[in-house]
Amino acid sequence: MHRRHFLAALAAPAFAPAAFAQAAPTINAGRLRSHLEALSVFGRPAGGAFADGVSRVAYSDSDIAGRAYVMQLMRDAGLTPRIDPAGNIFARRPGTDNSLPPVLFGSHTDSVPNGGNFDGDLGTLAAIEVIQALNEARLTTRRPLEIVVWQNEEGFAFNNGVCGSRIVAGHLDAGELDLVWNGLKKSDALRKIGGDPDRIADARRAPGSFACYLELHIEQGGTLEKSGTPIGVVEGIVGIDRFDVEIRGFANHAGTTPMPDRRDALVAASHLTVAVDDTIRAEPGRQVGTVGQLNVSPNVPNIVPGSVKMVIELRDLSAPKIARLGAKIQARAREIAAQTRTEIDVRLAAHHPPALATPAVQQSIETVCTKLALKTQRLPSGAGHDAQMMSLLGPMGMIFVPSVAGISHSPKELTKWEDCATGATVLLHTVLAHA
């Protein structure tokens, strides 16, 4: 079959014939790559190259510059971007029946410090590429299409992720806008990126306000690459509980304080770190637990550490399991405090419940891949995504593409360019299947 005829056949599934009345659209792989490379400039290390990764932390100058670049790409694609009160960027392409809820799709552009160039960026720029492909094919869908760039998905700023999508889903924590991080109040952070905290309630969307939410993302693990599978169909997104821990001992002279008299906060933190690892490993399953941040005070070689602040993070697809493991770790923290003569306070800082993908959306992704002769694999997402918040408002599905060596949140994060284009093609035709 001629490629053009094959794509035309692909573009006319039985469940959405109206979307394919015109020429079949095609992803421009070179353009998608050039946009990814151009976005990487914002937050790149001084004198660095694409392979050196990016630090585009939410609310930073590089984050603002990257968002401006993406909004210009939207304008180039004939869209009019708008920033909602929560600081998220939306842009809508009309359909032939604009009374219908839109198909919503996109991702984020903020990064962790010293992160990579594909996490979030691929899904965001692929969404814009979908619009450009439809424009070039002069194809209008029945439903309107809406693309989104969520703000502060990573949560490095203010230690609480999926910020923009949480607000849209109505899950803004009490007092959250008054939190201060690095001298910046969260309400002022929203203003910095164009949001309006005084109208924050207007950012909420009602259940059913979109037909479905789709997100293309790199896997961030090694399952797809190991199995040689080009497309992952996400079963669900793990829940995440993040705890802020403060350990208070007593700072004293390291040379003159006998070992039995010490109240060493870092020793207590070390025991607690091991306790987290032991608790998570004690039972079978895919659950994970991490202590990834320690702040020691006074952090001087010849002073017994007087205090430590640390962050514990637990993840699993089962909310009851996360709660049970968290309770065990808090019990161990009380025991360690007694053993080390320290005080340990454990506070739940962030709670993101697990989110299961919608079976009908999973099936539509697999149907598209079957027509494209692409092998698929169902798998859970061990990383959090804005999709889990959108699952509270409507049907949700995620498309994964392989991560080379399973590396992410690192400058070495890499997805092959052909896999990026394949994922964007699957996104395009899945959007059309629902639009």
C-alpha positions as CSV (number, residue, x, y, z in Angstrom):
1,M,0.0,0.0,0.0
2,H,1.3,3.5,-0.8
3,R,2.3,5.4,2.3
4,R,-0.2,8.1,1.6
5,H,-3.0,5.6,1.3
6,F,-1.8,3.8,4.4
7,L,-1.9,7.0,6.5
8,A,-5.3,7.9,5.1
9,A,-6.6,4.5,6.2
10,L,-5.0,4.9,9.6
11,A,-6.7,8.2,10.0
12,A,-10.2,6.9,9.7
13,P,-10.9,4.6,12.7
14,A,-14.5,3.6,13.1
15,F,-14.9,5.5,16.3
16,A,-14.0,8.9,14.9
17,P,-14.7,9.2,11.2
18,A,-15.5,12.9,11.1
19,A,-12.0,13.8,12.2
20,F,-10.4,12.5,9.1
21,A,-12.4,13.9,6.3
22,Q,-9.4,15.7,4.8
23,A,-5.8,14.8,4.0
24,A,-3.9,12.8,6.6
25,P,-1.5,14.9,8.8
26,T,2.2,14.0,9.3
27,I,4.6,14.8,12.1
28,N,7.7,16.8,10.9
29,A,10.4,15.0,12.8
30,G,13.1,17.6,11.9
31,R,11.0,20.5,13.1
32,L,10.2,18.7,16.4
33,R,13.9,18.1,17.0
34,S,14.8,21.7,16.2
35,H,12.3,22.9,18.7
36,L,13.6,20.6,21.4
37,E,17.2,21.8,20.7
38,A,16.1,25.4,20.8
39,L,14.2,25.1,24.1
40,S,17.3,23.5,25.6
41,V,19.1,26.9,25.4
42,F,17.0,28.2,28.3
43,G,18.7,27.0,31.4
44,R,21.7,25.4,29.7
45,P,25.0,25.7,31.7
46,A,27.2,28.6,30.6
47,G,29.2,27.5,27.6
48,G,27.5,24.2,27.5
49,A,25.8,22.2,24.7
50,F,22.6,20.2,24.4
51,A,24.3,17.2,25.9
52,D,25.1,19.2,29.1
53,G,21.4,19.2,30.1
54,V,19.4,22.0,31.6
55,S,18.5,23.7,34.9
56,R,15.1,25.3,34.3
57,V,13.6,25.3,37.7
58,A,10.1,26.7,38.0
59,Y,9.8,30.5,38.5
60,S,13.4,31.1,37.5
61,D,14.5,33.4,34.8
62,S,15.3,30.5,32.5
63,D,11.8,29.1,33.2
64,I,10.2,32.3,32.2
65,A,12.3,32.5,29.0
66,G,11.5,29.0,28.1
67,R,7.8,29.6,28.6
68,A,8.0,32.7,26.4
69,Y,9.7,30.6,23.6
70,V,6.9,28.0,23.8
71,M,4.2,30.7,23.6
72,Q,5.9,32.1,20.5
73,L,5.8,28.6,19.0
74,M,2.0,28.5,19.7
75,R,1.6,31.8,17.9
76,D,3.6,30.5,15.0
77,A,1.1,27.6,14.9
78,G,-1.8,30.0,14.6
79,L,-2.8,29.8,18.3
80,T,-3.4,32.5,20.9
81,P,-1.8,31.4,24.2
82,R,-3.3,32.5,27.5
83,I,-2.0,32.2,31.0
84,D,-4.6,31.1,33.6
85,P,-4.6,32.5,37.2
86,A,-2.5,29.5,38.3
87,G,0.3,30.3,35.8
88,N,-0.5,27.5,33.3
89,I,-0.3,28.2,29.6
90,F,-3.3,27.2,27.5
91,A,-4.1,27.5,23.8
92,R,-7.1,26.3,21.9
93,R,-7.7,25.3,18.3
94,P,-11.4,25.6,17.3
95,G,-13.3,22.5,16.0
96,T,-16.3,22.3,13.8
97,D,-18.5,22.0,16.9
98,N,-17.1,24.2,19.6
99,S,-19.9,23.4,22.0
100,L,-18.2,20.0,22.6
101,P,-15.6,19.6,25.4
102,P,-12.0,19.8,23.9
103,V,-9.4,17.1,23.8
104,L,-6.7,18.4,26.2
105,F,-3.0,17.4,25.8
106,G,0.4,18.7,26.7
107,S,3.0,18.5,29.4
108,H,5.5,20.9,31.2
109,T,8.8,22.7,30.5
110,D,10.3,23.2,34.0
111,S,13.1,20.9,35.1
112,V,15.0,19.7,38.1
113,P,18.4,21.2,38.7
114,N,20.9,19.6,36.3
115,G,18.1,17.8,34.5
116,G,17.7,16.7,30.9
117,N,16.1,18.0,27.7
118,F,13.3,15.5,27.2
119,D,11.4,15.3,30.5
120,G,8.2,17.4,29.9
121,D,9.7,19.1,26.9
122,L,8.9,16.3,24.5
123,G,5.2,16.2,25.4
124,T,4.9,20.0,25.3
125,L,6.6,20.5,21.9
126,A,4.9,17.4,20.4
127,A,1.6,18.9,21.3
128,I,2.5,22.0,19.3
129,E,3.8,19.8,16.5
130,V,0.4,18.1,16.4
131,I,-1.3,21.4,15.8
132,Q,1.2,22.4,13.1
133,A,0.7,19.0,11.4
134,L,-3.1,19.5,11.4
135,N,-2.7,23.1,10.0
136,E,-0.5,21.8,7.2
137,A,-3.0,19.1,6.3
138,R,-5.8,21.7,6.5
139,L,-7.7,19.4,8.7
140,T,-10.3,20.6,11.2
141,T,-11.4,18.3,14.0
142,R,-15.0,18.1,15.2
143,R,-14.0,18.8,18.8
144,P,-11.8,21.8,19.7
145,L,-8.2,20.9,20.7
146,E,-6.6,22.5,23.7
147,I,-2.9,22.3,24.5
148,V,-1.4,23.1,27.9
149,V,2.0,23.7,29.5
150,W,1.7,23.1,33.2
151,Q,3.7,25.1,35.6
152,N,6.0,23.6,38.3
153,E,5.4,20.0,37.6
154,E,8.7,19.0,39.1
155,G,8.1,20.5,42.5
156,F,11.7,21.4,43.2
157,A,10.5,24.9,44.0
158,F,8.4,24.8,47.2
159,N,8.9,21.0,47.5
160,N,5.5,20.1,46.1
161,G,5.0,19.0,42.5
162,V,2.3,19.1,39.8
163,C,1.5,22.5,41.1
164,G,-0.4,24.0,38.2
165,S,-2.5,20.9,37.5
166,R,-3.3,20.5,41.2
167,I,-4.7,24.0,41.3
168,V,-6.8,23.3,38.2
169,A,-8.1,20.1,39.8
170,G,-9.0,22.0,42.9
171,H,-6.3,20.5,45.1
172,L,-4.5,23.7,46.3
173,D,-3.4,23.1,49.9
174,A,-4.5,25.4,52.6
175,G,-2.0,28.2,53.0
176,E,0.0,27.0,50.1
177,L,0.2,30.4,48.4
178,D,1.8,31.8,51.6
179,L,4.7,29.4,51.6
180,V,8.2,30.9,51.1
181,W,11.0,29.2,49.2
182,N,14.4,30.9,48.6
183,G,12.9,34.2,49.8
184,L,10.1,34.0,47.2
185,K,6.5,33.8,48.4
186,K,4.4,31.4,46.3
187,S,1.8,33.9,45.4
188,D,4.5,36.2,44.1
189,A,6.0,33.2,42.2
190,L,2.7,32.9,40.3
191,R,2.7,36.6,39.5
192,K,6.2,36.3,38.2
193,I,5.1,33.8,35.5
194,G,1.9,35.7,34.7
195,G,-0.6,34.1,37.0
196,D,-3.0,35.9,39.3
197,P,-3.2,34.5,42.8
198,D,-6.1,36.9,43.7
199,R,-8.2,35.0,41.1
200,I,-6.8,31.5,41.9
201,A,-10.3,30.0,42.2
202,D,-10.9,30.8,38.6
203,A,-8.2,28.4,37.5
204,R,-10.3,25.4,38.6
205,R,-11.9,23.3,35.9
206,A,-15.1,21.3,36.4
207,P,-15.2,17.5,35.9
208,G,-16.2,16.8,32.3
209,S,-14.7,20.1,31.0
210,F,-12.6,18.1,28.6
211,A,-13.3,15.0,26.5
212,C,-10.0,13.4,27.6
213,Y,-6.5,14.3,28.7
214,L,-3.5,12.9,26.8
215,E,0.2,13.3,27.6
216,L,3.3,12.1,25.7
217,H,6.3,11.5,27.9
218,I,9.6,9.8,28.1
219,E,9.4,6.6,30.3
220,Q,12.2,7.8,32.6
221,G,13.0,4.1,33.3
222,G,14.5,1.3,31.3
223,T,11.6,-1.1,30.7
224,L,10.8,-0.2,27.1
225,E,14.4,-0.1,25.9
226,K,15.2,-3.4,27.5
227,S,12.2,-5.1,25.8
228,G,12.7,-3.3,22.5
229,T,9.2,-1.8,22.7
230,P,8.8,1.7,21.0
231,I,5.5,2.7,22.8
232,G,4.4,2.2,26.4
233,V,0.8,2.5,27.3
234,V,0.6,3.7,30.9
235,E,-1.6,1.7,33.3
236,G,-1.4,4.3,36.0
237,I,0.7,6.8,37.8
238,V,2.1,6.1,41.2
239,G,1.0,8.0,44.3
240,I,3.6,10.1,46.0
241,D,3.8,10.9,49.7
242,R,6.6,13.4,50.6
243,F,7.6,14.0,54.2
244,D,9.6,16.9,55.6
245,V,11.7,15.8,58.5
246,E,13.4,17.9,61.1
247,I,15.9,16.3,63.6
248,R,17.0,18.4,66.5
249,G,20.1,17.4,68.5
250,F,22.7,19.6,70.2
251,A,25.6,21.2,68.5
252,N,28.8,21.0,70.5
253,H,32.6,20.8,70.2
254,A,33.6,17.7,68.3
255,G,36.9,17.4,70.2
256,T,35.6,17.9,73.8
257,T,32.2,16.2,73.7
258,P,32.5,12.5,74.7
259,M,30.6,10.0,72.5
260,P,28.1,9.0,75.3
261,D,27.2,12.6,75.8
262,R,26.5,13.5,72.2
263,R,23.1,14.2,70.7
264,D,24.1,14.0,67.1
265,A,21.4,14.9,64.7
266,L,23.2,13.5,61.7
267,V,23.7,10.1,63.3
268,A,19.9,10.1,63.9
269,A,19.3,11.1,60.2
270,S,21.6,8.3,59.1
271,H,19.7,5.7,61.1
272,L,16.4,7.1,59.7
273,T,17.8,7.0,56.1
274,V,18.7,3.3,56.5
275,A,15.3,2.7,58.2
276,V,13.5,4.0,55.1
277,D,15.5,1.7,52.9
278,D,15.0,-1.3,55.1
279,T,11.2,-0.7,55.4
280,I,10.7,-0.4,51.7
281,R,12.8,-3.5,50.9
282,A,11.1,-5.6,53.6
283,E,8.2,-6.7,51.4
284,P,7.8,-7.6,47.7
285,G,6.4,-5.2,45.2
286,R,7.3,-2.2,43.1
287,Q,7.2,0.4,45.9
288,V,10.2,2.7,46.3
289,G,11.4,5.0,49.1
290,T,14.1,7.7,48.8
291,V,15.9,10.1,51.0
292,G,17.3,12.5,48.5
293,Q,17.9,15.7,50.4
294,L,19.8,16.4,53.6
295,N,20.6,19.8,55.1
296,V,23.0,19.6,58.0
297,S,23.6,22.4,60.5
298,P,26.0,23.9,61.3
299,N,27.8,21.7,58.7
300,V,31.3,22.3,60.2
301,P,33.9,19.6,60.4
302,N,34.7,20.1,64.1
303,I,31.1,20.6,65.5
304,V,28.7,17.8,66.3
305,P,25.7,18.3,64.0
306,G,22.9,20.0,65.9
307,S,20.1,19.8,63.4
308,V,19.2,18.1,60.1
309,K,16.4,18.7,57.7
310,M,15.7,15.9,55.3
311,V,13.0,14.8,52.8
312,I,11.5,11.3,52.6
313,E,9.6,10.3,49.5
314,L,7.5,7.1,49.1
315,R,5.9,6.0,45.8
316,D,3.6,3.1,44.7
317,L,0.4,2.5,42.7
318,S,-1.4,1.4,46.0
319,A,-2.4,4.3,48.3
320,P,-3.0,2.0,51.2
321,K,0.5,0.5,50.9
322,I,2.1,4.0,50.8
323,A,0.1,4.9,54.0
324,R,1.1,1.7,55.7
325,L,4.8,2.1,54.9
326,G,4.7,5.8,55.9
327,A,3.3,4.8,59.3
328,K,6.0,2.2,59.8
329,I,8.7,4.8,59.0
330,Q,7.2,7.3,61.4
331,A,7.2,4.6,64.1
332,R,10.9,3.9,63.5
333,A,11.6,7.7,63.6
334,R,10.2,7.7,67.2
335,E,12.4,4.8,68.2
336,I,15.5,6.4,66.6
337,A,14.8,9.7,68.4
338,A,14.7,7.8,71.8
339,Q,17.9,5.9,71.0
340,T,19.9,9.0,69.9
341,R,18.4,11.4,72.4
342,T,17.2,13.7,69.6
343,E,13.8,15.1,68.6
344,I,12.4,14.0,65.3
345,D,9.4,15.7,63.7
346,V,7.9,14.1,60.6
347,R,5.4,16.2,58.6
348,L,3.5,15.1,55.5
349,A,4.5,17.9,53.0
350,A,2.8,16.5,49.8
351,H,0.3,13.9,49.0
352,H,-0.5,12.9,45.4
353,P,-2.8,9.9,45.2
354,P,-2.3,7.2,42.5
355,A,-4.2,7.7,39.3
356,L,-5.2,4.8,37.0
357,A,-5.4,5.5,33.2
358,T,-8.9,5.2,31.6
359,P,-9.3,1.8,29.9
360,A,-11.0,3.3,26.8
361,V,-8.1,5.8,26.3
362,Q,-5.5,3.0,26.7
363,Q,-7.3,1.0,24.1
364,S,-7.4,3.9,21.7
365,I,-3.6,4.3,22.0
366,E,-3.2,0.6,21.3
367,T,-5.5,0.7,18.3
368,V,-3.5,3.5,16.8
369,C,-0.3,1.6,17.4
370,T,-1.7,-1.5,15.8
371,K,-2.5,0.4,12.7
372,L,1.0,1.9,12.7
373,A,2.5,-1.6,13.2
374,L,4.1,-0.5,16.5
375,K,4.6,-2.9,19.3
376,T,3.2,-1.7,22.7
377,Q,3.6,-2.6,26.3
378,R,1.5,-1.7,29.3
379,L,3.4,-0.5,32.3
380,P,3.0,1.7,35.3
381,S,4.6,5.1,35.7
382,G,7.0,5.3,38.6
383,A,7.2,9.1,38.2
384,G,4.5,11.6,38.9
385,H,2.9,13.5,36.1
386,D,0.2,16.2,35.7
387,A,-1.9,13.5,34.1
388,Q,-2.7,12.1,37.6
389,M,-4.4,15.4,38.5
390,M,-6.3,15.5,35.3
391,S,-7.6,12.0,35.9
392,L,-9.7,13.5,38.7
393,L,-11.6,15.6,36.1
394,G,-12.0,13.2,33.1
395,P,-10.6,10.3,31.1
396,M,-6.8,10.2,31.0
397,G,-4.1,8.3,29.1
398,M,-0.4,8.6,28.7
399,I,2.0,7.5,25.9
400,F,5.6,6.6,26.9
401,V,8.6,6.4,24.6
402,P,11.9,4.7,25.6
403,S,14.6,6.4,27.7
404,V,18.1,5.4,26.7
405,A,19.6,3.4,29.6
406,G,16.6,4.4,31.8
407,I,18.3,7.6,32.7
408,S,16.3,10.7,33.6
409,H,16.6,13.8,35.8
410,S,20.2,14.0,34.6
411,P,22.0,15.7,31.8
412,K,22.5,12.2,30.3
413,E,18.7,11.9,29.9
414,L,18.2,10.9,26.2
415,T,15.5,9.6,23.9
416,K,16.4,8.8,20.4
417,W,15.1,11.3,17.8
418,E,13.2,8.6,15.9
419,D,11.5,7.6,19.1
420,C,10.5,11.2,19.7
421,A,8.9,11.4,16.3
422,T,7.2,8.0,16.7
423,G,5.7,9.1,20.0
424,A,4.5,12.4,18.5
425,T,2.9,10.4,15.6
426,V,1.0,8.2,18.1
427,L,-0.1,11.3,20.0
428,L,-1.3,12.9,16.8
429,H,-3.5,10.0,15.8
430,T,-4.7,9.4,19.3
431,V,-5.8,13.0,19.6
432,L,-7.6,12.6,16.3
433,A,-9.3,9.4,17.5
434,H,-10.9,11.3,20.3
435,A,-11.5,14.6,18.5
